[in-house]
Amino acid sequence: MDFLWYELDDILHDKITFVVMIAKYKNELIIIRNRNREVWELPGGRREEGEFIIETASRELYEETGSIIFELSPLGIYAFHDSYGMAFYAEVEEIDELPESEIAEIRLIKSLPEGLNYGEVYYKMYERLDLVRRTNKGLKTYKINYMDRSAKYEF
């Protein structure tokens, strides 16, 4: 599969339809299992109408992992099956109970395992995170308290 990254200002953000996150908690990677699928995945999901993309990432991270306090850093935009997604890196500080959702369970692991759903995409995300860190591009970071619904985040 060809995989093409775009910088954050290369694609209009209203064209981005989904998010995926490399999320870490206490130095371990968070993976999730959807009730309707047998395979493990990284947290992410579809953008709802009217959301800023940072709100989509925040909502999906909360809904799929119970994360309530975290930092989100956008890594870039990529094309996948004729649509655009934004990849984020998340450092989670606090996890609450998993809300009622489509997620059956979450797991904390040391590194990205083989056999994940959309696995190739996830490995490309790790390569992108490594590239951003090595080139000292710096990650713009947004501190999120999901329970503070009055806060507004956009970029």
Beta strands, then each sheet from edge to edge (+ up, - down):
strand 1: 5-6
strand 2: 16-25
strand 3: 28-34
strand 4: 40-41
strand 5: 44-46
strand 6: 67-80
strand 7: 83-95
strand 8: 103-109
strand 9: 142-145
sheet 1: 1+ 6- 7+ 2+ 3- 4+
sheet 2: 1+ 6- 9+
sheet 3: 1+ 6- 7+ 2+ 5-
sheet 4: 1+ 6- 7+ 2+ 3- 8+
end
